[in-house]
Structures are given as structure tokens and as C-alpha cells.
Amino acid sequence: MGQAGCKRLSQSLFDYKTEKYVIAKNKKVGLLYRLLQVSILTYLVVWVFLVKKGYQDIDTSLQSSVITKVKGVTFTNTSELGERLWDVADYVIPPQGENIFFIITNLIVTPNQRQETCAESESIPNAVCYEDSDCPPGEPIMAGNGVRTGRCLQSGNTQRGTCEIFAWCPVETKSRPEKPLLGKAEDFTIYIKNFIHFPKFNFSKTNVLDTKDRDFLKSCRFDPKNPYCPIFRLGSVVSWTGSNFQEIALQGGVIGIQIEWNCDLDKAPSECNPRYYFSRLDSRFPGNSVSSGYNFRFAKYYRDEAGVEFRTLMKAYGIRFDVMAGKFSIIPTIINVASGVALMGVGSFFCDLVLIYFIKKSNFYRNKKYEEARSGHAGNGKVSVEQLQDLQTVEA
């Protein structure tokens, strides 16, 4: 860089830029600019502030807690379990009253299992054998019930058999009952208590009516017009998802319960009310699909008089409930005001484009808008700061 270039660079450090305003007397562009301003102001005032309450603040640290409790009893009489009364301690898992819980509605019971050797179930594909070499000892049957002993147990005169295994015997062989064991569970009740707290506004609310009447929760039932009685009939909850209780009780399923709080704290606390949504979450397909339903296995363990351990295996079908709560979504005022100001700038930019590029006298307006001022001797094109700051009006 030469000496002249360095001089120009040093001088440019002390340059001052000032705006030159040009008022274009063009009715079409002026009308377009005012229409854009009115549209932006209407959007900001009506939609953002009045409809969406954009002037309000948001509390992102919503605190929510859910407590559940199920009540109801029923009676069954089966060959495996005999006469039995079922209460909440028998059919609800886990018993602590969490926001995710499971109600048993159907069972496959395999009683008196002990750790010994027996034949694997014929329904297990890789348990089929024709000779002892098909059952390498010590290898587990991954989709089965135990570990191979090295023997192939054949029934009758057939060559086909199943591998002998060391497992909890006898293995489960029964299929799912055609009718749900606890088919009358649709009259059970579910109590869902929800607490919410907005720390930023020191505001708390619960979905239970604030009353001193101790008998209120014993007699009331949930109704859309009465959201402060969170006691739901099990059969009604299933029907609100569009499902049939006897069908879901037979093979199981998953139901979601969403408690939504959308509170406008500009209004009275009594206007902040919960809304409930019920949906079937597990996949449902036409026919008896393997993807439908919900089940799992658990066991109850005992010891006989000799101290030998045995157990009763239960494959439980039922309804899993996922209770989800909490929502508070409002846009801060400052963001919306800044967005409106930015949109105003976009309107001016758009009108400038129309003025200097798309109308007939665009060259005339372009020359008036952009002017290059160079310092020089007096009378030789010198432009003063005062001249640049003058408000210039041009007419087409």
C-alpha cells in the first residue's frame, strides 16, 4: 500500500455518515406504504396482543405433581386360584400411587413351579428336536424357559420331540382366556390428584375442589362440567378413548390421560381450570394383531415344609395408565414489540425497492436517493453537512 493509500485510510477513520431523507410525492407508493403499516399494526394489536395475549410473561419452571389411587373389589372362582376376592392390593402395580400405574384385568396362572427338569413347551420354535444331539447341554433357549440338559424328550411313537430343560417346571403352556378374569373392573374408580405451581408468579392450583366436606370425594364422579372431582370410572375412561372395555381388558392396552392447565393470570384464579384429554397410546391394528395389547409376567414365591422354594407364575394382561400434566404457553411482550418494529422496517425496504426499481421514473428517484458527496474546493462540487441533512422533497 502506497503513501497515498495510507493517507486515504487514515482520513476515512474520521468520516461521519449522515442520512439523507427524500420524500417521494408518488401516490401509489405512498398508499402501498400506509397499507403495509396498517396491516402490521393490525396484526400486532389484534392477533398478537388481544388474541394470543402476547403482552404476558411466561413461567418456564412449571412444577407439577400427580398422585393416583384406585378403588374397587371383585370376586372370581377359577380352577387355578379357587375362590378369590380381588382388592386394590392385588390388581394395582405399583401400589405407591404414581403417575404411571397398571391395573390387572386378565391372568394366565401357572401354579406350583419348582426348579427341576421338564420338557420345554412345543410352542417354542428352537426347542423342537429329533435326537439328543439337537439339544446341546448347557445352552439356554433364548425365547424359551430354561437351559438344555442334552436330552430330547419324545412323546409316544413320534420322532419329533422337545428338548429337556432345567427351569421352573412345569412351564407355562396355557393360552389366554377367552374372557377377561376381572371383567367387572370397569366399575372401579381412579382418583387422580394434580398439583401445579408457577414459582415466578407464586401461583398454585389443584384439580380437587377446595371444600371441607369430607364426603365430597366419596360421592362425586368426574364430569366435563365439573372438573374439580377427579374421580373417574374405569369403564368411562376407556370409552372416552374410543375403545371397548371388554376388548382392552382381554388383551391389555395403554391409555394416556393428559391434564392441561392453560392459565391466563390476568383473570381471577377461578378462571384457571384443568382440561382432561384421554387417548389410546398402544398400537391398534385390524384383527388380532401381535402388536396389540399389553402384558408382562411376575411371580409370587413360597417355601414348603421342607424349605424348598416354589412359586406361582402369573402372566398379567391389563391397562397401563400414563398421567401427564402441565402446560403454560405465553409469549413475552418485548419480543412481539421488537418483531413489530422489525416488520415496519421490512415495509420501508419493500417500498424502496418498488420506488427505485419497478416504477417508470425509477432512475429519477434512484439518483435522488443515492448521492455521492466528495470534498473539494469551494465552487467545485463541494457539499456541506448542512446540505446533506436537509429534508429534500422530489415530485414525479
C-alpha positions as CSV (number, residue, x, y, z in Angstrom):
1,M,0.0,0.0,0.0
2,G,1.5,3.3,-1.1
3,Q,1.7,6.6,0.8
4,A,-1.4,7.9,-0.8
5,G,-3.4,4.8,0.1
6,C,-2.3,5.1,3.8
7,K,-3.3,8.7,3.8
8,R,-6.8,7.9,2.4
9,L,-7.2,5.1,5.0
10,S,-6.2,7.4,7.9
11,Q,-8.6,10.1,6.7
12,S,-11.5,7.7,6.3
13,L,-11.3,6.9,10.0
14,F,-12.6,10.4,10.8
15,D,-15.5,10.3,8.2
16,Y,-19.0,10.8,9.5
17,K,-22.1,9.4,7.8
18,T,-25.4,11.1,8.0
19,E,-28.8,10.2,6.5
20,K,-30.4,12.0,3.6
21,Y,-34.2,11.9,3.6
22,V,-36.1,12.0,0.3
23,I,-39.9,12.5,0.3
24,A,-41.2,10.9,-2.9
25,K,-44.5,12.5,-4.0
26,N,-45.8,9.3,-5.5
27,K,-49.4,8.4,-4.5
28,K,-49.1,4.7,-5.5
29,V,-46.0,4.0,-3.4
30,G,-47.3,6.1,-0.6
31,L,-50.6,4.2,-0.5
32,L,-48.7,0.9,-0.5
33,Y,-46.5,2.0,2.4
34,R,-49.6,3.1,4.5
35,L,-51.4,-0.2,3.7
36,L,-48.3,-2.1,4.9
37,Q,-48.1,-0.1,8.1
38,V,-51.8,-0.6,8.9
39,S,-51.6,-4.3,8.2
40,I,-48.6,-4.7,10.5
41,L,-50.2,-2.7,13.3
42,T,-53.5,-4.7,13.0
43,Y,-51.6,-8.0,13.2
44,L,-49.6,-6.8,16.2
45,V,-52.6,-5.4,18.2
46,V,-55.4,-7.7,17.3
47,W,-53.7,-11.1,16.7
48,V,-50.6,-11.0,18.9
49,F,-51.8,-8.9,21.9
50,L,-55.6,-9.4,22.0
51,V,-56.0,-13.0,20.7
52,K,-52.7,-14.6,21.7
53,K,-52.2,-12.4,24.9
54,G,-48.7,-11.6,23.7
55,Y,-48.2,-8.9,26.4
56,Q,-48.0,-11.6,29.1
57,D,-44.9,-13.2,30.6
58,I,-44.1,-16.9,30.7
59,D,-43.0,-19.1,33.6
60,T,-40.9,-21.9,32.2
61,S,-40.3,-23.6,35.6
62,L,-43.8,-25.1,36.0
63,Q,-43.8,-27.6,38.9
64,S,-46.4,-30.4,38.8
65,S,-47.1,-33.5,40.8
66,V,-49.6,-36.3,40.2
67,I,-50.9,-38.7,42.8
68,T,-53.2,-41.6,41.9
69,K,-55.4,-44.1,43.8
70,V,-57.6,-46.9,42.6
71,K,-60.6,-48.4,44.4
72,G,-62.9,-51.4,43.8
73,V,-63.3,-55.1,44.6
74,T,-64.4,-58.1,42.6
75,F,-64.8,-61.8,43.1
76,T,-63.5,-64.7,40.9
77,N,-63.6,-68.5,41.0
78,T,-61.1,-70.4,38.9
79,S,-59.5,-73.9,38.9
80,E,-56.0,-72.4,39.4
81,L,-56.8,-69.9,42.2
82,G,-60.1,-71.2,43.6
83,E,-62.5,-68.6,45.2
84,R,-60.8,-65.3,45.5
85,L,-61.6,-61.7,46.3
86,W,-59.6,-59.1,44.5
87,D,-58.9,-55.8,46.1
88,V,-56.6,-52.9,45.1
89,A,-53.6,-54.5,46.7
90,D,-54.0,-57.5,44.3
91,Y,-54.5,-55.8,40.9
92,V,-52.7,-52.4,41.0
93,I,-49.0,-52.3,40.2
94,P,-47.1,-50.4,41.7
95,P,-49.0,-49.7,44.9
96,Q,-47.4,-46.3,45.6
97,G,-49.9,-44.2,43.6
98,E,-47.5,-42.9,40.9
99,N,-48.4,-41.1,37.6
100,I,-47.8,-44.4,35.8
101,F,-49.7,-47.4,37.1
102,F,-51.1,-50.7,35.8
103,I,-54.5,-52.4,36.6
104,I,-54.7,-56.2,36.0
105,T,-57.8,-57.3,34.1
106,N,-56.8,-60.8,32.9
107,L,-54.4,-63.6,34.0
108,I,-52.7,-66.8,32.9
109,V,-51.8,-68.7,36.1
110,T,-49.2,-71.4,36.3
111,P,-49.1,-72.7,40.0
112,N,-46.6,-74.7,41.9
113,Q,-43.5,-74.2,39.8
114,R,-40.2,-75.7,41.1
115,Q,-36.7,-75.6,39.8
116,E,-36.2,-79.1,38.2
117,T,-36.1,-80.7,34.7
118,C,-39.0,-81.0,32.3
119,A,-39.9,-80.8,28.6
120,E,-39.8,-77.4,27.0
121,S,-43.1,-76.1,25.6
122,E,-43.9,-77.2,22.0
123,S,-44.8,-73.6,21.1
124,I,-41.1,-72.6,21.3
125,P,-39.6,-72.9,17.8
126,N,-36.0,-73.7,18.6
127,A,-37.0,-76.2,21.3
128,V,-38.1,-78.9,18.7
129,C,-35.7,-81.8,18.4
130,Y,-35.4,-85.3,16.8
131,E,-32.4,-86.7,18.7
132,D,-30.3,-85.8,21.7
133,S,-27.6,-84.1,19.5
134,D,-30.3,-81.4,18.8
135,C,-30.2,-80.4,22.4
136,P,-26.6,-79.4,23.3
137,P,-26.3,-79.4,27.1
138,G,-25.8,-76.1,28.9
139,E,-27.2,-73.9,26.1
140,P,-30.1,-71.7,27.0
141,I,-33.2,-71.4,24.9
142,M,-33.4,-67.7,24.5
143,A,-37.1,-67.4,23.6
144,G,-37.9,-70.3,26.0
145,N,-38.0,-71.1,29.7
146,G,-34.7,-72.7,30.6
147,V,-31.3,-74.4,29.8
148,R,-31.0,-77.6,27.7
149,T,-29.8,-80.7,29.5
150,G,-28.8,-82.7,26.4
151,R,-31.8,-84.9,26.2
152,C,-34.6,-84.9,23.5
153,L,-37.9,-85.9,25.1
154,Q,-40.2,-87.6,22.5
155,S,-43.9,-88.2,23.2
156,G,-45.3,-91.5,22.1
157,N,-44.0,-93.1,19.0
158,T,-43.3,-89.9,17.2
159,Q,-39.8,-88.9,16.2
160,R,-40.5,-85.2,16.9
161,G,-40.0,-84.0,20.5
162,T,-38.8,-81.1,22.6
163,C,-35.6,-80.6,24.4
164,E,-35.5,-81.3,28.2
165,I,-34.6,-78.2,30.1
166,F,-33.7,-77.2,33.7
167,A,-36.2,-74.5,34.5
168,W,-39.2,-73.5,36.7
169,C,-41.4,-76.6,36.0
170,P,-44.0,-77.1,34.8
171,V,-43.5,-74.4,32.1
172,E,-46.3,-72.1,31.1
173,T,-48.5,-73.8,28.5
174,K,-51.9,-72.3,28.8
175,S,-53.2,-69.8,26.3
176,R,-55.0,-66.5,27.1
177,P,-58.6,-66.9,28.4
178,E,-61.4,-66.0,26.0
179,K,-63.0,-63.8,28.6
180,P,-61.2,-61.4,31.0
181,L,-60.8,-62.6,34.5
182,L,-61.7,-59.2,36.0
183,G,-64.3,-58.3,33.5
184,K,-66.3,-56.3,36.2
185,A,-63.3,-54.0,36.8
186,E,-65.0,-51.4,34.6
187,D,-66.8,-50.2,37.7
188,F,-63.5,-49.5,39.5
189,T,-62.7,-45.8,40.2
190,I,-59.4,-43.9,39.6
191,Y,-58.6,-40.9,41.8
192,I,-56.1,-38.5,40.1
193,K,-54.9,-35.6,42.2
194,N,-52.8,-33.0,40.4
195,F,-50.9,-30.1,42.0
196,I,-49.3,-27.3,39.9
197,H,-47.2,-24.3,41.0
198,F,-45.8,-21.4,39.0
199,P,-42.8,-20.1,41.1
200,K,-42.4,-16.9,39.1
201,F,-45.9,-15.7,39.9
202,N,-46.2,-17.5,43.2
203,F,-49.4,-19.2,42.0
204,S,-50.6,-22.7,42.9
205,K,-53.7,-24.7,42.0
206,T,-55.0,-28.2,42.3
207,N,-57.7,-30.1,40.4
208,V,-59.6,-31.0,43.6
209,L,-62.4,-28.8,44.9
210,D,-61.4,-26.7,47.9
211,T,-64.0,-27.9,50.4
212,K,-64.2,-29.0,54.0
213,D,-66.9,-31.6,53.2
214,R,-65.2,-35.0,53.9
215,D,-67.9,-36.9,52.0
216,F,-67.4,-34.9,48.8
217,L,-64.9,-37.3,47.2
218,K,-66.8,-40.3,48.3
219,S,-69.9,-39.4,46.4
220,C,-68.8,-37.3,43.4
221,R,-67.8,-38.5,39.9
222,F,-65.9,-36.7,37.2
223,D,-68.0,-34.8,34.7
224,P,-66.7,-32.4,32.0
225,K,-68.9,-29.7,33.6
226,N,-67.4,-30.5,37.0
227,P,-63.6,-30.7,36.5
228,Y,-62.8,-30.5,40.3
229,C,-64.0,-34.0,41.1
230,P,-61.1,-36.1,39.7
231,I,-62.6,-39.5,40.4
232,F,-63.0,-41.4,37.1
233,R,-64.9,-44.6,36.4
234,L,-62.5,-47.0,34.7
235,G,-65.1,-48.1,32.0
236,S,-65.8,-44.4,31.2
237,V,-62.1,-43.6,30.7
238,V,-61.8,-46.5,28.3
239,S,-64.9,-45.4,26.3
240,W,-63.6,-41.8,26.1
241,T,-60.6,-43.2,24.1
242,G,-63.0,-44.8,21.6
243,S,-62.2,-48.3,22.9
244,N,-64.3,-51.2,24.3
245,F,-63.6,-52.1,27.9
246,Q,-64.1,-55.9,27.5
247,E,-61.7,-55.9,24.5
248,I,-59.0,-54.0,26.2
249,A,-59.4,-55.9,29.4
250,L,-58.9,-59.2,27.5
251,Q,-55.5,-58.4,25.9
252,G,-54.4,-55.2,27.6
253,G,-53.6,-51.8,26.4
254,V,-52.0,-48.4,27.2
255,I,-54.1,-45.2,27.9
256,G,-52.8,-41.7,28.2
257,I,-54.5,-39.1,30.4
258,Q,-53.4,-35.5,29.8
259,I,-54.3,-32.8,32.3
260,E,-53.8,-29.4,30.7
261,W,-53.5,-26.1,32.5
262,N,-53.6,-23.1,30.2
263,C,-54.0,-20.2,32.7
264,D,-54.4,-16.5,32.0
265,L,-53.3,-14.9,35.3
266,D,-54.7,-11.6,34.2
267,K,-58.1,-13.1,35.2
268,A,-59.3,-14.4,38.5
269,P,-57.8,-17.7,39.8
270,S,-61.2,-19.3,39.4
271,E,-60.8,-19.0,35.6
272,C,-57.7,-21.2,35.7
273,N,-59.3,-24.7,35.2
274,P,-57.9,-28.1,34.2
275,R,-58.9,-29.8,31.0
276,Y,-58.7,-33.5,30.5
277,Y,-57.8,-35.5,27.4
278,F,-57.9,-39.3,27.0
279,S,-56.2,-41.3,24.3
280,R,-55.3,-44.9,23.5
281,L,-51.5,-45.0,23.2
282,D,-50.7,-48.6,22.2
283,S,-50.9,-49.6,18.5
284,R,-54.2,-51.0,17.4
285,F,-54.5,-52.9,14.2
286,P,-57.4,-54.7,12.4
287,G,-57.9,-58.2,13.7
288,N,-56.0,-59.9,16.4
289,S,-52.6,-58.4,15.7
290,V,-49.5,-59.4,17.8
291,S,-48.7,-55.7,18.1
292,S,-51.9,-55.0,20.1
293,G,-52.3,-55.2,23.9
294,Y,-50.0,-55.0,26.9
295,N,-48.9,-57.8,29.3
296,F,-46.0,-58.9,31.5
297,R,-45.1,-61.7,33.9
298,F,-44.4,-61.7,37.6
299,A,-44.3,-64.4,40.3
300,K,-45.1,-65.0,43.9
301,Y,-42.6,-67.1,45.9
302,Y,-43.2,-69.6,48.7
303,R,-41.4,-72.4,50.6
304,D,-42.9,-75.8,51.5
305,E,-42.4,-77.6,54.9
306,A,-39.1,-78.9,53.7
307,G,-37.8,-75.4,52.9
308,V,-37.9,-76.0,49.1
309,E,-38.8,-72.9,47.2
310,F,-41.7,-72.9,44.7
311,R,-43.7,-70.2,43.0
312,T,-46.9,-69.2,41.2
313,L,-46.2,-67.6,37.8
314,M,-48.7,-65.1,36.5
315,K,-48.9,-63.6,33.1
316,A,-50.8,-60.4,33.6
317,Y,-52.9,-58.6,31.0
318,G,-54.3,-55.2,31.8
319,I,-54.4,-51.4,31.3
320,R,-51.4,-49.2,31.8
321,F,-52.2,-45.6,32.5
322,D,-49.8,-42.7,31.8
323,V,-50.9,-39.5,33.5
324,M,-49.3,-36.3,32.1
325,A,-49.9,-32.8,33.5
326,G,-48.9,-29.2,32.9
327,K,-49.0,-26.6,30.2
328,F,-48.4,-22.8,30.3
329,S,-47.5,-21.1,27.0
330,I,-47.5,-17.3,26.7
331,I,-45.2,-15.0,24.5
332,P,-43.3,-12.1,26.2
333,T,-44.3,-8.6,25.3
334,I,-40.8,-7.3,24.4
335,I,-40.3,-10.0,21.7
336,N,-43.6,-9.1,20.0
337,V,-42.9,-5.3,20.1
338,A,-39.4,-5.9,18.6
339,S,-40.9,-8.1,15.9
340,G,-43.4,-5.4,15.0
341,V,-40.7,-2.7,14.7
342,A,-38.7,-5.1,12.5
343,L,-41.7,-5.7,10.3
344,M,-42.1,-1.9,9.9
345,G,-38.5,-1.8,8.6
346,V,-39.3,-4.5,6.1
347,G,-42.2,-2.4,4.9
348,S,-40.0,0.5,4.2
349,F,-37.4,-1.7,2.5
350,F,-40.1,-3.2,0.2
351,C,-41.4,0.3,-0.8
352,D,-37.8,1.5,-1.5
353,L,-37.4,-1.5,-3.9
354,V,-40.7,-0.6,-5.7
355,L,-39.7,3.1,-5.9
356,I,-36.2,2.7,-7.4
357,Y,-36.6,-0.4,-9.5
358,F,-40.2,-1.1,-10.6
359,I,-41.9,2.2,-11.5
360,K,-41.4,4.3,-14.6
361,K,-39.3,7.0,-13.1
362,S,-37.2,4.7,-11.0
363,N,-33.9,6.3,-12.4
364,F,-35.0,9.7,-11.2
365,Y,-35.8,8.5,-7.7
366,R,-32.6,6.4,-7.5
367,N,-30.5,9.4,-8.3
368,K,-32.2,11.5,-5.7
369,K,-31.9,8.8,-3.0
370,Y,-28.2,7.9,-3.5
371,E,-25.8,10.8,-3.8
372,E,-22.1,10.7,-3.6
373,A,-20.6,13.7,-1.8
374,R,-16.9,14.4,-2.2
375,S,-15.0,17.2,-0.5
376,G,-13.2,19.7,-2.8
377,H,-12.6,23.4,-3.3
378,A,-15.3,25.9,-3.0
379,G,-17.4,26.2,-6.1
380,N,-16.1,22.8,-7.3
381,G,-18.9,20.5,-6.3
382,K,-18.4,20.8,-2.5
383,V,-21.3,19.5,-0.4
384,S,-21.6,20.6,3.2
385,V,-23.0,18.6,6.1
386,E,-25.9,21.1,6.4
387,Q,-26.9,20.4,2.7
388,L,-26.9,16.6,3.2
389,Q,-29.1,16.8,6.3
390,D,-31.7,19.0,4.5
391,L,-35.1,17.2,4.0
392,Q,-35.5,17.1,0.3
393,T,-38.8,16.7,-1.5
394,V,-39.0,15.4,-5.0
395,E,-42.1,15.2,-7.2
396,A,-42.6,12.9,-10.1
